[in-house]
Amino acid sequence: MSSNFFISTQTVPLPCEAHSHNFLELAYIREGWAQHTVNGKSCRIKKGDFVLLDFDEVHSYDVVSSNLVVTNCLFLPSLIDSSLSHCRKFQMLLDSCMMGIGYTYPQIMEHEKVFRDSNGAILTIIERIESEFYRQEIGYYALIRVLLIDLMIQTIRKIEIDISYKPGVEISWILEEIRRNPAAEHSLTQYAARFQMRPEALSRLFQKQVGESYSSYLRRRRMELACQLLLETDIPISELSERCGYYDGKSFREAFRKTNGLSPREYRKRGKPDLFTQHYLL
């Protein structure tokens, strides 16, 4: 893949050896069947099934039918949101696009990342994405982005999770508050008081449902905002740090370097970190 998006439909005539990729992948079975293995777990997939794969996940088609046809939809998360240049998992992408949904990702894992397109809704979206990609009419890039978000929403709906019934509804509210304004105080103690919980209990619940600690999540959101402001504005770094919730410049620089491996000044000077889009245009 030479850009941040690619889609193709092709026949797989022979078993495909185990491999991994540096992008997110949706593989949709258009015809035939295969014995598919991902991360050591094997299952049979057939026409109408599709698979979600994160960065570096090893998968293979071990045994295939003579008419196996697969559509591979490959993309970098930065296509959805420029602040997601460091995203490597569907979980983080879902959390960015749909507040409170990302924590359901463990339940996606229970499906071994294989879904059934029982009503053809996913295939319809894929066909529209293919058409836009190959015709490349005005606005196609923006429309592909919208269609990918639609595709993810339709996938989540297939899990049939009643979000409003889950205790995570409190967590989803916190996630939305942080996303809306990462620079705000966001005191875990105050959130715990709101839900009549001890901070330690809320912290454990947050870790369980989101997959990372509260402090790590808040720092990541603030760093995503910092990256965006560094690349898209000329705001002085001292002022920028306050806009990201850091009123101590040293703490901001240390957190930024820990997250990105560069100082804020170095990051701004280097420009966009997406190596795909540095050299290629979709």
Secondary structure, DSSP 4 states (H G I P E B T S, - for coil): --SSEEEEEEE--SPEEEE--SSEEEEEEEESEEEEEETTEEEEEETTEEEEE-TT--EEEEEE-TT-EEEEEEE-GGGT-GGGTT--SHHHHHHHHSTTTGGGHHHHHHTTTEEE-TTSHHHHHHHHHHHHHHH--TTHHHHHHHHHHHHHHHHHHTT---GGGSTTHHHHHHHHHHHH-TTS---HHHHHHHTT--HHHHHHHHHHHHSS-HHHHHHHHHHHHHHHHHHH----HHHHHHHTT--SHHHHHHHHHHHHSS-HHHHHHH----HHHHH---
